[in-house]
Amino acid sequence: MKGPTEYIEGLLETAPDSPGVYMFKDSKDDILYIGKAKVLRNRVRSYFRGNETTHSPRTRTMINQVRDIEYFVTDSEVESLLLEANLVKEYRPRYNVRLKDDKSYPYVRITNEPYPRVFITRKIIKDGSQYFGPYTDVSSLRSSMRVMKKVFPIRSCRYHIDQEAIDQEKFRVCLDYHIKKCEGPCEGLVSKEHYDHMIEKVIDFLNGRTEEVMEYLSGKMNQAAENFKYEDAARYRDQIQAVKNYASKQRVEIGDFEDRDVLAMATERDDCAVVVLRLRNGKIIGREHFYLTGVEEKGESTILEEFVKQYYMKVDFVPREILFPVLPENKEPLEDWLTSRSDRRVYFKQPKIGEKKKLQRLAEKNAQLLLGELQLQKKKRADYIPKTVSTLQEELQMEAPPRRIEAFDISHIGGTNTVASMVSFVDGQPRKNEYRRFKIRTVEGSDDYASMREVVQRRYRRVLEEQLPVPDLILIDGGKGQLNAAVEMLNTLDMPPVTIIGLAKRLEEVYIPQQSDPIFIAKSSPGLVLLQRIRDEAHRFAVTYHRKLRGKSMVVSDLDDIEGVGNIRKQRLMQRFGSVNKLRQATVQEIAEVKGVSEPLAITIKQQLTGEEIVHQDS
């Protein structure tokens, strides 16, 4: 592990002796890791002290990339915990444990309106609405929502209904009112108190308190029967039966009827599955599962702490008790934080025997099952090789399929503004976030071979330094000359063996190193079609970049040679005429109309751009 730089040493010396959050950044100012500490100075220094065995290989790799450290001081450890969770959620650093695809989980939203709506959403809007979830079993969620809508006549329209809208008679009842799926709040046919009471029972239903819901419906049924409203009473009876059927699927697990969550996890290398069993009134009302990344070389207690911070930040209801297979790190601050988000004290427990331990084992079995499913899916994806890739493997007689292909192209006109492109394809599909473009720095004039040597060296030196994936196949746009230049440069680097080929444009001939004649590949071969597609994409990417630079340089070179035309005047001229060509066609009088351009300067500009001799006549 490299020692800290002088700059980092200075930051370690000035680290505060207080709780807070620290952020490690690399040379590009990208955030590598966000952590929290009770004493920032002690925690941050611990990363840069000790020997090779002090930290895991992953941590050592991270520390070697640290070029800056930023501190955020807080008043307490609980505040630092919350700040860390928010920052990780916002920046998603590569070395932090993170929930995968956490933006896609659905929630049930109860809107913050005088007459609230209840619906499923994947977007959280912080406007005072209540959210229940996140849910990972979407089919079970939709089944629950169907029962809820059958029981509670909640409005489904998107109108903003308040007393003013009702008084002004802005809205009219729709079909839902006539088929008894809504009680008509838009026309004031139901009181706000009655509607709010119904929403309270919806919340009870979502929290698994079906007994309270059935008591509420029984009261409504009896009242309707006493008032001889037998049709309404029959509807309430059917709703009670629907709730009973729904509740019968939830078996009682613990007789104390306490609200609790049971957490369990299963990990293997960098794969991690976490299961949350939600018990309300002693009954399991849901099983949610989540996958985490960045867990390699992390302990169970660390992973569980990170999960708790990210998961419970998203939920509105925190149960009184949370059961763990292993208690998370910083148990007390986490308990204090969740207590502050709840209306009662929250406790973390690690069950050893009895009913709670049985629940823990059940959650662990589910976690193991889900981890196995995740790994099976990854294996299927990893094992799947597109036909174009397998065909190319056969055509090039490669030992392994070229799943990752990187292609290079050089672009210039007359040796000016020379640029290069590198495009990346994985399993025959472009990975545009891995595309790279290069300005050629060390080559003057039109020398494609030297340009290719430079760009190959720059690309694969960085691949080795940053431990990026090494391609299975490198494709050079060009014939033997360009290919030999690339091979020559690769041989100077400590690269593992990589297949490299050249694809000449004229006859679509494929060249391989140390062989003067091209190899034969049928023009109709899917493998050759894939190579052509990748080569054309590299060419497109290079030409686009070259045109962009050339457009800028044309403006700069034509106007920079004119004495008296600085950046401000140049901008004004371009704003007025749009291009150098149109400026060249303008008259001296039109050029002089631009703010800051005198008539003598306008004559100079016209002469420089056109080569004409213009005589200035004094008025």
C-alpha positions in Angstrom: 0.0 0.0 0.0 1.4 3.4 -1.0 2.1 5.9 1.8 -0.1 9.0 1.9 1.0 12.1 -0.1 2.2 15.3 1.7 -1.2 16.8 0.9 -3.1 13.9 2.5 -0.7 14.0 5.5 -1.8 17.6 6.0 -5.4 16.7 5.9 -4.9 13.9 8.4 -3.2 16.4 10.8 -6.1 18.8 10.6 -8.9 16.2 10.9 -11.3 17.3 13.6 -11.7 15.6 17.0 -15.5 15.4 16.7 -18.3 13.2 15.2 -19.0 13.6 11.5 -18.7 12.3 8.0 -15.6 11.9 5.8 -15.5 11.6 2.0 -12.5 10.1 0.1 -12.0 11.5 -3.4 -9.8 10.4 -6.3 -7.7 12.6 -8.7 -10.8 13.4 -10.8 -12.7 14.6 -7.6 -15.0 11.6 -7.9 -16.2 10.3 -4.5 -14.7 6.8 -3.7 -16.2 6.3 -0.2 -18.3 8.0 2.4 -18.1 7.0 6.0 -19.0 8.3 9.4 -17.1 8.3 12.7 -17.6 9.2 16.4 -14.1 10.8 16.3 -13.1 11.8 12.7 -9.4 12.1 13.4 -9.0 8.6 14.8 -11.2 6.9 12.1 -9.6 8.6 9.1 -6.1 8.2 10.3 -6.6 4.5 10.8 -6.9 4.0 7.0 -3.4 5.4 6.4 -1.6 3.8 9.3 -0.4 0.2 9.6 1.0 -2.3 7.2 -0.2 -4.4 4.3 -2.1 -6.8 6.5 -4.1 -4.1 8.3 -6.7 -3.7 5.6 -8.4 -5.9 3.1 -7.2 -5.9 -0.6 -10.3 -3.9 -1.6 -9.7 -1.3 1.1 -6.0 -1.0 0.1 -7.0 -0.5 -3.5 -9.3 2.3 -2.5 -6.8 4.0 -0.2 -4.2 4.1 -3.0 -6.6 6.1 -5.1 -7.4 8.7 -2.4 -6.2 12.2 -3.4 -8.4 14.4 -1.3 -10.5 14.1 1.9 -13.5 16.2 2.8 -15.0 16.4 6.3 -18.5 17.3 7.6 -18.7 17.9 11.3 -21.9 17.1 13.2 -23.2 17.6 16.7 -23.8 13.9 17.5 -23.1 10.4 16.2 -26.8 10.1 15.3 -26.6 13.1 13.0 -23.4 11.8 11.4 -25.2 8.5 10.7 -28.1 10.2 9.1 -25.9 12.5 7.0 -23.8 9.6 5.8 -26.9 7.7 4.7 -28.2 10.7 2.8 -24.8 11.3 1.1 -24.4 7.6 0.1 -27.9 7.7 -1.4 -27.1 10.8 -3.4 -23.6 10.0 -4.7 -23.6 6.1 -4.6 -19.8 5.8 -4.2 -18.3 2.6 -5.7 -16.7 1.4 -2.4 -19.9 1.8 -0.2 -22.4 -0.9 0.4 -25.5 0.0 -1.7 -29.0 -1.3 -2.4 -29.3 -2.4 -6.0 -32.0 -0.7 -8.2 -33.5 0.9 -5.1 -35.2 3.6 -7.3 -37.5 1.0 -8.9 -39.2 -0.4 -5.8 -43.0 0.4 -5.5 -44.7 2.1 -2.6 -48.3 2.8 -1.6 -48.9 6.5 -1.4 -51.6 8.2 0.6 -51.6 11.8 -0.7 -51.5 14.9 1.4 -54.9 16.3 0.4 -58.2 17.1 2.2 -59.6 14.0 0.6 -56.6 11.7 0.0 -56.0 9.3 -2.8 -54.4 5.9 -2.3 -52.3 4.3 -5.1 -49.1 2.5 -6.0 -46.2 4.7 -7.1 -42.5 4.3 -7.7 -41.7 8.0 -7.3 -41.5 9.6 -3.8 -42.6 13.2 -3.7 -41.8 15.0 -0.4 -45.1 16.9 -0.1 -46.3 15.5 3.2 -47.8 12.3 1.6 -47.5 9.0 3.5 -45.6 6.2 2.0 -45.8 2.4 2.8 -43.1 0.1 1.5 -40.8 -0.4 -0.3 -42.4 -3.6 -1.7 -40.5 -6.1 -3.7 -43.3 -8.6 -4.2 -45.3 -6.6 -6.7 -48.0 -9.3 -7.4 -48.7 -9.6 -3.7 -48.9 -5.8 -3.4 -51.4 -5.5 -6.3 -53.5 -8.3 -4.7 -53.6 -6.4 -1.4 -54.6 -3.2 -3.3 -57.4 -5.0 -5.0 -58.8 -6.1 -1.6 -58.3 -2.6 -0.2 -60.2 -1.0 -3.1 -63.0 -3.6 -2.7 -63.4 -2.7 1.0 -62.8 1.0 1.0 -64.5 3.4 -1.5 -61.5 5.7 -1.9 -61.7 8.2 -4.7 -59.5 7.4 -7.8 -59.9 10.8 -9.6 -57.0 13.2 -9.8 -59.0 16.3 -8.9 -57.8 18.5 -6.0 -60.9 18.4 -3.9 -61.2 20.9 -1.0 -64.1 22.8 0.5 -63.8 25.7 -1.9 -64.1 23.3 -4.9 -67.1 21.6 -3.3 -68.8 25.0 -2.6 -68.2 26.2 -6.2 -69.5 22.9 -7.6 -66.4 22.5 -9.8 -66.7 18.8 -10.1 -69.4 16.1 -10.7 -69.5 12.5 -9.5 -68.3 9.9 -12.0 -69.2 6.3 -12.7 -67.3 5.1 -9.6 -70.0 6.8 -7.4 -72.8 5.1 -9.2 -71.3 1.6 -8.9 -70.5 2.2 -5.1 -66.7 2.5 -5.6 -66.6 6.1 -4.4 -68.8 8.1 -2.0 -68.7 11.3 -3.9 -66.5 13.7 -2.0 -66.2 15.9 -5.1 -69.9 17.0 -4.5 -69.7 17.0 -0.8 -71.7 13.8 -0.5 -69.5 12.5 2.3 -68.1 14.5 5.2 -64.4 15.1 5.7 -64.5 13.5 9.1 -66.0 10.3 7.7 -63.5 10.2 4.8 -60.6 10.8 7.2 -61.8 7.9 9.5 -61.9 5.7 6.4 -58.3 6.6 5.6 -57.3 5.7 9.1 -58.7 2.2 8.5 -56.8 2.0 5.2 -53.6 2.7 7.2 -54.6 -0.1 9.6 -55.2 -2.4 6.7 -51.8 -1.6 5.1 -50.1 -2.2 8.5 -51.8 -5.6 8.8 -54.3 -4.7 11.5 -57.2 -6.5 9.9 -59.0 -7.0 13.2 -59.5 -3.2 13.6 -60.7 -3.1 9.9 -63.3 -5.8 10.5 -64.6 -4.1 13.7 -65.0 -0.9 11.7 -66.9 -2.7 8.9 -69.0 -4.7 11.4 -70.1 -1.4 13.0 -71.0 0.0 9.6 -73.0 -3.2 8.7 -75.0 -3.2 12.0 -75.8 0.5 11.6 -77.0 0.0 8.1 -79.2 -2.9 9.1 -80.7 -0.9 12.0 -81.6 1.8 9.5 -83.2 -0.8 7.2 -80.5 -0.2 4.6 -80.1 -3.9 3.8 -78.3 -3.4 0.5 -75.6 -1.4 2.2 -75.5 -3.9 5.0 -75.0 -6.7 2.5 -72.1 -4.8 0.8 -70.4 -4.4 4.2 -70.9 -8.1 4.8 -69.1 -8.9 1.6 -66.3 -6.5 2.5 -65.9 -8.2 5.9 -65.6 -11.6 4.1 -63.0 -10.2 1.7 -60.9 -9.0 4.7 -61.3 -12.3 6.4 -60.1 -14.2 3.3 -57.2 -11.8 3.0 -56.3 -12.2 6.8 -56.6 -16.0 6.6 -53.4 -16.0 4.4 -51.5 -14.4 7.3 -50.7 -16.9 9.9 -50.0 -16.0 13.5 -46.3 -16.5 14.3 -45.9 -14.9 17.8 -48.6 -14.7 20.4 -47.5 -11.3 21.9 -49.0 -9.5 18.8 -46.0 -7.1 18.7 -45.0 -5.2 15.6 -41.6 -6.3 14.5 -39.3 -6.7 11.5 -37.1 -9.8 11.1 -33.9 -9.3 9.1 -31.7 -12.0 7.6 -28.9 -12.0 5.0 -26.9 -14.4 2.8 -23.7 -13.4 1.1 -21.2 -14.9 -1.2 -18.3 -12.8 -2.5 -19.9 -9.6 -3.8 -23.5 -10.9 -3.9 -25.8 -10.3 -1.0 -29.5 -10.9 -0.4 -31.3 -9.4 2.5 -34.8 -10.5 3.6 -37.2 -8.4 5.7 -40.2 -10.3 7.2 -42.8 -7.7 8.3 -44.8 -8.9 11.3 -47.8 -6.8 12.4 -49.9 -7.9 15.4 -47.8 -11.0 15.5 -48.7 -12.0 11.9 -46.4 -12.1 8.8 -48.0 -9.5 6.4 -45.2 -9.4 3.9 -41.7 -10.6 2.9 -39.5 -8.1 1.1 -36.1 -8.9 -0.4 -33.3 -6.7 -1.5 -29.9 -7.2 -3.2 -26.8 -5.2 -2.2 -23.6 -4.4 -4.0 -20.2 -3.5 -2.6 -20.3 -6.1 0.2 -17.1 -8.0 -0.7 -14.8 -8.3 2.3 -17.4 -6.6 4.6 -18.5 -8.2 7.8 -22.1 -9.2 8.5 -22.6 -6.5 11.2 -21.2 -3.8 8.8 -23.5 -4.9 5.9 -26.5 -4.9 8.2 -25.8 -1.4 9.5 -25.6 -0.1 6.0 -28.8 -1.9 5.0 -30.7 -0.5 8.1 -29.6 3.1 7.2 -30.7 2.8 3.6 -33.9 0.8 4.1 -35.4 2.6 7.1 -34.7 6.0 5.6 -37.4 5.1 3.1 -40.1 3.8 5.3 -42.8 5.8 7.2 -43.5 3.1 9.8 -40.7 1.7 12.0 -41.7 -1.2 14.3 -40.9 -1.4 18.0 -38.6 -4.3 17.6 -36.1 -5.4 14.9 -34.6 -8.9 15.0 -31.1 -9.5 13.6 -28.9 -12.6 13.0 -26.0 -10.4 14.2 -26.4 -7.0 15.8 -25.2 -4.2 13.5 -22.2 -2.0 14.2 -23.1 1.2 16.1 -26.3 -0.4 17.5 -27.1 2.4 20.0 -26.9 5.3 17.5 -29.0 3.3 15.1 -31.6 2.6 17.7 -31.6 6.3 18.7 -32.1 7.4 15.1 -35.0 5.0 14.5 -36.6 6.0 17.8 -36.5 9.6 16.6 -38.4 8.6 13.5 -41.0 6.6 15.5 -43.5 7.4 18.2 -41.9 4.8 20.6 -38.6 3.3 21.6 -37.1 1.0 19.0 -35.0 -2.0 20.1 -32.6 -4.2 18.2 -32.5 -7.8 19.3 -30.6 -11.0 18.4 -32.8 -14.0 19.3 -31.2 -17.1 20.7 -34.1 -19.4 21.3 -37.9 -19.7 21.0 -40.4 -18.4 18.5 -38.3 -15.4 17.6 -35.3 -17.7 16.7 -37.7 -19.8 14.5 -38.6 -16.6 12.7 -35.0 -15.7 12.3 -34.3 -19.1 10.7 -37.2 -18.7 8.4 -35.9 -15.4 7.2 -32.4 -16.9 6.7 -33.8 -19.7 4.6 -35.5 -17.2 2.4 -32.3 -15.1 2.1 -30.3 -18.2 1.1 -33.0 -19.1 -1.5 -33.0 -15.6 -3.0 -29.2 -15.5 -3.1 -29.2 -18.8 -5.0 -31.7 -17.4 -7.5 -29.6 -14.3 -8.0 -26.5 -16.3 -8.7 -28.4 -18.6 -11.1 -29.6 -15.5 -13.0 -26.1 -14.1 -13.2 -24.8 -17.5 -14.3 -27.4 -17.7 -17.1 -26.5 -14.2 -18.2 -22.8 -15.0 -18.0 -23.2 -18.2 -19.9 -25.3 -16.7 -22.7 -23.1 -16.0 -25.7 -24.8 -14.3 -28.8 -24.4 -16.1 -32.1 -22.5 -13.3 -33.6 -19.9 -13.5 -30.9 -19.6 -17.3 -31.0 -19.3 -17.2 -34.8 -16.5 -14.6 -34.5 -14.7 -16.9 -32.1 -14.8 -19.7 -34.7 -13.7 -17.4 -37.5 -10.7 -16.0 -35.6 -9.9 -19.4 -34.0 -10.0 -17.9 -30.5 -9.8 -20.1 -27.4 -12.6 -18.1 -25.7 -15.4 -16.0 -27.1 -14.6 -12.3 -27.6 -17.3 -11.0 -25.2 -15.6 -7.7 -24.7 -14.3 -6.0 -27.9 -12.6 -2.6 -28.0 -12.1 -0.8 -31.3 -9.9 2.2 -32.3 -10.0 4.7 -35.2 -8.0 7.7 -36.1 -9.5 10.8 -37.7 -8.0 14.0 -39.2 -7.9 16.1 -42.4 -4.5 16.9 -43.8 -2.9 16.0 -40.4 -4.7 18.7 -38.5 -6.8 18.3 -35.4 -5.9 14.6 -35.2 -8.2 12.6 -32.8 -8.8 9.0 -32.0 -11.8 7.1 -30.7 -12.2 3.9 -28.7 -15.6 2.2 -28.5 -16.4 -0.8 -26.3 -18.9 -3.6 -27.1 -19.9 -6.3 -24.7 -21.7 -9.4 -26.0 -22.2 -7.7 -29.3 -23.8 -4.6 -27.8 -22.3 -1.1 -27.4 -21.3 0.1 -23.9 -21.5 3.8 -24.6 -20.6 4.8 -21.1 -17.2 3.1 -21.7 -16.5 5.0 -25.0 -13.4 7.2 -24.9 -12.0 9.8 -27.3 -8.5 11.2 -27.4 -6.7 14.3 -28.7 -3.4 13.2 -30.2 -0.7 15.0 -28.3 2.7 13.7 -29.5 2.2 13.4 -33.3 2.5 16.3 -35.8 1.1 16.0 -39.3 -0.5 13.0 -40.9 1.0 9.9 -39.3 -1.7 7.4 -38.6 0.8 4.8 -37.4 2.3 7.0 -34.7 -1.1 8.2 -33.7 -2.3 4.6 -33.2 0.7 3.9 -31.1 0.0 6.8 -28.9 -3.7 6.1 -28.3 -3.1 2.4 -27.7 -0.4 3.2 -25.1 -2.6 5.7 -23.3 -5.6 3.4 -23.2 -4.0 0.3 -22.0 -1.6 2.0 -19.6 -4.7 3.3 -17.9 -6.4 -0.1 -18.0 -3.4 -1.6 -16.1 -3.1 1.3 -13.6 -6.8 1.3 -12.7 -7.3 -2.4 -13.0 -10.1 -2.0 -15.6 -11.4 -5.0 -17.6 -9.0 -6.2 -20.3 -10.8 -6.8 -23.6 -10.9 -10.2 -25.3 -10.4 -8.7 -28.7 -8.9 -5.4 -29.9 -10.0 -4.2 -33.3 -7.9 -1.7 -35.2 -9.5 0.3 -38.1 -6.9 -0.2 -40.8 -4.6 -2.6 -42.5 -1.3 -4.1 -41.7 0.4 -0.8 -40.9 -2.0 0.4 -38.3 -2.2 -3.2 -36.8 1.6 -3.5 -36.5 1.8 -0.1 -34.8 -0.7 -1.1 -32.2 1.0 -4.5 -31.7 4.3 -2.8 -31.3 3.0 -0.6 -28.5 1.1 -3.4 -26.7 4.3 -5.4 -26.6 5.9 -2.6 -24.5 3.2 -2.9 -21.9 2.8 -5.6 -19.2 -0.5 -6.7 -20.8 -2.0 -10.2 -20.5 -2.3 -12.0 -23.9 -5.0 -10.3 -26.0 -6.2 -11.1 -29.6 -5.7 -8.1 -31.8 -6.8 -7.7 -35.5 -7.1 -5.1 -38.1 -10.0 -4.5 -40.5 -9.2 -2.8 -43.7 -12.0 -0.7 -45.2 -11.5 -1.2 -48.9 -12.1 -5.0 -49.2 -13.2 -5.6 -45.6 -10.1 -7.8 -45.1 -9.1 -9.0 -41.6 -5.4 -9.0 -40.7 -3.8 -10.7 -37.8 -0.2 -10.1 -36.4 2.8 -11.8 -38.0 0.8 -12.8 -41.1 1.1 -10.8 -44.4 -2.0 -12.0 -46.1 -5.5 -11.4 -44.7 -7.5 -14.3 -43.3 -10.6 -15.4 -45.1 -14.0 -14.6 -43.6 -17.1 -15.0 -45.7 -18.8 -11.6 -46.4 -22.1 -13.0 -45.1 -20.6 -14.2 -41.8 -22.4 -12.8 -38.7 -18.9 -12.5 -37.2 -17.7 -10.2 -39.9 -20.9 -8.2 -39.8 -20.3 -7.6 -36.1 -16.7 -6.4 -36.8 -18.0 -4.0 -39.5 -20.6 -2.7 -37.1 -18.1 -2.1 -34.4 -15.6 -0.5 -36.8 -18.2 1.8 -38.3 -19.2 2.9 -34.8 -15.6 3.7 -33.9 -15.3 5.7 -37.1 -18.6 7.6 -36.4 -17.4 8.4 -32.9 -14.0 9.7 -34.1 -15.4 11.7 -37.0 -18.0 13.4 -34.8 -15.3 14.5 -32.4 -13.0 15.6 -35.2 -15.7 17.8 -36.7 -16.4 19.4 -33.3 -12.8 20.3 -32.8 -12.3 21.4 -36.4 -15.3 23.7 -36.2 -13.8 25.4 -33.1 -10.3 25.6 -34.6 -11.5 27.2 -37.8 -13.1 30.0 -35.9 -10.1 30.4 -33.7 -7.4 30.3 -36.5 -9.2 32.8 -38.9 -9.9 35.4 -36.3 -6.9 34.9 -33.9 -4.5 36.2 -36.5 -6.2 39.6 -36.7 -4.7 42.2 -34.4 -7.3 43.9 -32.3 -9.8 41.1 -32.3 -9.9 39.6 -28.8 -12.3 37.1 -27.2 -15.1 39.6 -26.5 -15.0 41.1 -30.1 -14.8 37.6 -31.5 -17.9 36.5 -29.6 -19.8 39.6 -30.7 -18.9 39.0 -34.3 -20.0 35.4 -34.2 -23.3 36.4 -32.5 -23.9 38.9 -35.2 -22.9 36.8 -38.3 -23.1 33.2 -37.1 -20.0 31.9 -38.9 -16.7 33.1 -40.3 -18.0 32.5 -43.9 -20.9 34.9 -43.4 -18.5 37.4 -41.8 -16.3 37.1 -44.8 -19.3 38.0 -47.1 -20.3 41.1 -45.0 -19.5 44.6 -46.0 -17.2 46.9 -44.0 -20.2 49.0 -42.9 -22.0 45.8 -41.6 -18.9 44.7 -39.6 -18.5 48.2 -38.2 -22.0 48.0 -36.8 -20.9 45.4 -34.3 -20.3 46.9 -30.8 -16.6 47.6 -30.1 -15.6 47.3 -33.8 -14.4 50.6 -35.4 -14.4 51.2 -39.1 -10.5 50.9 -39.4 -10.8 47.5 -37.5 -13.7 46.4 -39.8 -11.5 47.2 -42.8 -8.6 45.1 -41.3 -11.0 42.2 -40.6 -12.4 42.3 -44.1 -8.9 42.4 -45.7 -7.6 39.6 -43.5 -10.6 37.3 -44.3 -10.9 38.1 -48.0 -7.4 39.1 -49.1 -8.8 42.2 -50.8 -7.1 45.6 -50.6 -9.6 48.1 -49.1 -8.7 51.8 -49.0 -10.0 53.7 -46.0 -11.5 57.1 -47.0 -11.8 59.8 -44.4 -15.2 61.5 -44.4 
